[in-house]
Amino acid sequence: MSFGRTLKVAWEGLTLNKVRSVLTMLGVIIGVAAVIVMLAVSSGAEAEIADQINALGPNLVMVMPSFSRGGLGGGQGGPPGLSYDDIEAIAHDVTGINGVAAEQTTIQTVSGGGTTLESISIVGTTAGLPEVREYAVAEGRFLSEEDNARTNRVAVLGYSVAQELFADQSPVGQKIKIGSTQFTVIGVMKEKGVVGTTDYDGRVYIPITVLFKKYTSSRLGGDKVRLAYVSAESKDTMDSVMSQLTTLLSQRHDVDPAAPDFNLMTQDSIIDTAASTTETFRDLLAWVAAVSLLVGGIGIMNIMLVSVTERTREIGLRQALGARPRDVQLQFLLEAVTLSLAGGLVGVLLGVGGSRLFNAVGSMRTELVPASIPLAFVAAAAVGIFFGYYPATKAAQLDPIEALRRE
Amino acid sequence: MTRLSIETTELTKVYGTGEAAVHALRSVALQIQRGEFVAVMGPSGSGKSTLMNIIGCLDRPTSGSYVLDGEDVSQLSKDMLADVRNRQIGFVFQSYNLLPRMSAAKNVMLPLLYSRNGHLSDRECYERAIAVLESVGLGDRVHHRPSELSGGQQQRVAIARALANYPSIILADEPTGNLDSASGEEIMELLGQLHKQGTTIVMVTHDFKSAEHAERIIHLLDGRIVSDELNGAESVREKSR
């Protein structure tokens, strides 16, 4: 029998029991949709993380004290970390940079304009922050180097803090209290929103030297900077900036450059680290999807075996009328493959639709992986052939005399 | 070409081996001319089913030869046997064996779809099916499903299916076994008519009334032919002499 006619016979076989065929397909549908959605979810997560890291600012190097060597109080006998002097040295000695900013955070109560806000992040920082983090001032000015040098009690408000304290009034020139210390507001930042886990608009910026003096104890290493940002001029100067930083800080800390007491991280290295996490996540999801596809395949095999048993007489009749074993085999194999491919098709539609829906509803960012569609399709076809082969072969090997005698 | 349709020599079929061996056929020699209408009778276990299965190319003999239309088919492969069944043999079963979801026409088309030489288009297959159904008097039932037809009509569809590929022989296994006597009589008349048109018919039956329609009756017992006579007691061997 020709392939086209066998396909027609296979199709008629499937339509004999529509509910059963659809239920059997469901396994493959779920499997294929799962493959597509899960790949879309994990690649969406990856893109989300990359976006957030890129939003930190361009060509950024993060300098962090290393806690692996000796931990707190290890190293040179003093607490680990970067001193304010280190930051100044970087600003003066390293070439090819746009700026340096140090950050140290404390949580305090802020009051002003008749309102009190609990648990506000107070960020002690340096003049370079707006440039390094691409974070502009809306009104007034940002902290200057002089503010840090003189430990001026001045503050710059994040957008939402300014709104909550002073509403429509201009906060510049107003007095606020951070903890028990009074500050003069010198500026308000533009709205930036949440980057990663940091709500920029909900923070108050003060000179880092003031933060050391008023809110942390030097005895506990409170005058050490836990995080500094260095912004390179361009991607090309990144390598040079990194090596200059290593040399400079190693010298200042008197440590071997090969085993420094600080870490340098770039966006790329953070993205890589994040990517390896999402890869594990993606692999896990892919396995879950593969297993559900496998279960779908077993469902097909099960139903095909039942179908062969039920239709033994039909098989015997077809053999008597001239069907060769291979005709019978092809008929049942095509039934299985048709089931799995139809399941694959519906699964692709459902997977693509599902991914879009997740995106639209906004609960989860998803990005369709184009390769996942042919992949899922081929996997579905392979499942059909693999799990259809045994029942089809069993059907082909039936003895026509026995088969015709069967009730 | 020989006038013989079926010729078996020393045809033997043994199931199992050793002590448990069952000799279903013992050196059966049988010659059937083209155009003959032969009834095969015998009690159950006499070997008539085995003989029909071998004549129908559904089974192969343990030893001996079976020549169908001048071709020795006794040791052909499964695929070649399937081809022989398709081209040369039309089966009529006791229980019709129609596929319930298909119309009469589609059932009749089935053997045409498995045909490997003289491949017909879908349209030609359909037209052939209609023509054959008309020839068995079911021209007005072509789109009916088996469940919408009486037993006699269903058996007519089955006979039409057997005729579809213009086979050399029709093998009918108890064709009236499931029918009331009136319908059975109609079927036998149809077979008689086909016989008059020159079709070779071999029929297994228990029913003497059905056997009356045949021109020659063969009795089997314990795997051997115990009598072979023309309807009306004249010996075939004497006739051929």
HADDOCK unambig.tbl for C-alpha pairs under 7 A between the chains (distance, minus, plus):
assign (segid A and resid 1 and name CA) (segid B and resid 113 and name CA) 6.09 0.50 0.50
assign (segid A and resid 1 and name CA) (segid B and resid 114 and name CA) 4.82 0.50 0.50
assign (segid A and resid 1 and name CA) (segid B and resid 115 and name CA) 6.91 0.50 0.50
assign (segid A and resid 314 and name CA) (segid B and resid 99 and name CA) 6.96 0.50 0.50
assign (segid A and resid 317 and name CA) (segid B and resid 97 and name CA) 6.93 0.50 0.50
assign (segid A and resid 319 and name CA) (segid B and resid 82 and name CA) 6.77 0.50 0.50
assign (segid A and resid 320 and name CA) (segid B and resid 58 and name CA) 6.94 0.50 0.50
assign (segid A and resid 320 and name CA) (segid B and resid 85 and name CA) 6.52 0.50 0.50
assign (segid A and resid 321 and name CA) (segid B and resid 85 and name CA) 6.30 0.50 0.50
assign (segid A and resid 321 and name CA) (segid B and resid 86 and name CA) 5.30 0.50 0.50
assign (segid A and resid 321 and name CA) (segid B and resid 111 and name CA) 5.18 0.50 0.50
assign (segid A and resid 322 and name CA) (segid B and resid 82 and name CA) 4.50 0.50 0.50
assign (segid A and resid 322 and name CA) (segid B and resid 83 and name CA) 5.59 0.50 0.50
assign (segid A and resid 322 and name CA) (segid B and resid 85 and name CA) 5.45 0.50 0.50
assign (segid A and resid 322 and name CA) (segid B and resid 86 and name CA) 4.14 0.50 0.50
assign (segid A and resid 322 and name CA) (segid B and resid 111 and name CA) 6.52 0.50 0.50
assign (segid A and resid 322 and name CA) (segid B and resid 114 and name CA) 5.78 0.50 0.50
assign (segid A and resid 323 and name CA) (segid B and resid 82 and name CA) 6.05 0.50 0.50
assign (segid A and resid 323 and name CA) (segid B and resid 114 and name CA) 5.81 0.50 0.50
assign (segid A and resid 324 and name CA) (segid B and resid 79 and name CA) 5.27 0.50 0.50
assign (segid A and resid 324 and name CA) (segid B and resid 82 and name CA) 5.51 0.50 0.50
assign (segid A and resid 400 and name CA) (segid B and resid 58 and name CA) 6.61 0.50 0.50
assign (segid A and resid 401 and name CA) (segid B and resid 58 and name CA) 6.61 0.50 0.50
